[in-house]
Amino acid sequence: VQLVESGGGLVQAGGSLRLSCAASGRTVGDYVMAWFRQAPGKERDFVAAINWVGTYTNYADSVKGRFTISRDNANNVKNTVYLQMNSLKPDDTAVYYCAADQTYSSVRDDHYKLSMYDYWGQGTQVTVSS
């Protein structure tokens, strides 16, 4: 499975960005997918997760009400996961990573842990200026 993120960039505080994660190489239509982020000098933190059919989502408290995770499984050859980010803050500045868990199709309480995920993308930089 290959995960490729895109959509990062520089935006002013209060602005919006939409990140995409294209999965290929193997269908991930029944995987839990997630977004994590890592700011300079900090650990990689959970942002959001979504179940295989897109009906259940979970968010970190810091992004609730501002970020929305969604997925498009219509194309079983290349599935895509999105992260719509609104009302961005300078604290949201980080490299954003897409991740896939091939074991579970439903979001569990421990899907905030990095160890739950089998595949990772290379990341896309998001910079929010004040």
C-alpha positions in Angstrom: 0.0 0.0 0.0 1.3 3.4 -1.0 -0.1 6.6 0.6 0.6 9.9 -1.0 -0.5 13.1 0.7 -1.1 16.4 -1.1 -2.8 19.8 -0.5 -0.5 21.3 2.1 0.8 24.8 1.8 1.0 28.2 3.5 -2.2 29.9 4.7 -3.0 32.8 6.9 -4.7 32.2 10.3 -8.4 31.8 9.9 -8.0 30.3 6.4 -8.7 26.8 5.1 -6.9 24.0 3.4 -8.0 20.6 2.1 -5.6 17.7 2.3 -5.9 14.6 0.2 -4.4 11.1 0.7 -4.4 8.9 -2.3 -4.0 5.2 -1.5 -2.8 2.7 -4.2 -1.2 -0.6 -4.6 -3.9 -2.5 -2.7 -7.5 -1.6 -1.9 -7.8 0.1 1.5 -11.5 0.4 1.2 -12.1 -1.7 4.4 -9.3 -0.1 6.4 -9.5 2.5 9.2 -7.7 5.6 7.8 -6.4 8.5 9.8 -4.5 11.7 9.8 -1.7 12.6 12.2 0.6 15.6 12.4 4.0 16.4 13.7 5.2 19.9 14.6 9.0 20.7 14.7 10.5 19.2 17.8 7.3 17.5 18.9 5.9 14.0 18.7 3.5 12.9 16.0 0.0 13.4 17.3 -3.4 12.0 16.3 -5.7 14.3 14.4 -8.6 12.3 13.1 -9.7 8.8 12.1 -12.5 7.4 9.9 -14.0 3.9 9.6 -14.1 1.9 6.4 -17.4 3.1 5.2 -17.1 6.7 6.3 -19.9 6.7 8.7 -17.9 7.1 12.0 -15.2 9.6 12.7 -13.1 10.5 15.7 -11.1 13.7 16.3 -8.5 15.1 18.6 -10.0 17.7 20.9 -7.7 20.4 19.5 -9.4 20.1 16.0 -13.0 19.3 16.8 -15.4 21.6 15.1 -12.7 22.9 12.7 -11.5 19.8 10.8 -13.5 17.2 8.9 -12.2 13.8 7.8 -13.9 12.0 4.9 -13.2 9.3 2.4 -14.1 8.3 -1.1 -14.2 4.5 -1.6 -16.1 4.6 -4.9 -12.9 3.7 -6.8 -11.7 0.5 -5.3 -8.4 0.8 -7.2 -7.5 4.1 -5.7 -9.1 5.2 -2.5 -8.8 8.7 -1.2 -9.1 10.2 2.3 -9.5 13.9 2.8 -9.0 16.3 5.7 -10.8 19.6 5.4 -9.2 22.1 7.7 -11.1 25.4 8.5 -10.3 28.2 10.9 -6.7 27.3 10.9 -4.4 28.5 13.7 -0.6 28.9 13.9 -0.6 26.0 16.3 -1.9 23.8 13.4 1.5 24.3 11.7 3.0 20.8 11.2 3.7 18.0 8.7 0.5 16.1 8.2 0.6 12.4 7.7 -1.9 9.9 6.3 -2.1 6.4 7.9 -3.9 3.2 7.2 -4.7 0.3 9.6 -5.2 -3.0 7.8 -6.4 -4.9 10.8 -9.6 -3.0 11.8 -12.4 -1.6 9.7 -14.1 0.2 12.7 -12.6 3.0 14.7 -11.5 1.8 18.2 -10.7 3.9 21.2 -7.0 3.2 20.7 -6.9 4.4 17.1 -5.1 7.6 18.4 -2.0 5.5 18.8 0.7 5.4 16.1 1.2 1.7 16.7 -2.3 0.9 15.4 -1.3 1.8 11.8 0.5 -0.3 9.3 1.1 2.2 6.4 2.2 5.8 6.4 2.6 8.5 3.8 5.6 10.8 3.5 3.7 13.8 4.8 2.7 17.2 3.5 3.7 20.5 5.2 1.0 22.9 6.5 2.1 26.3 7.6 -0.3 28.8 9.2 1.0 32.3 9.5 -0.4 34.7 12.2 
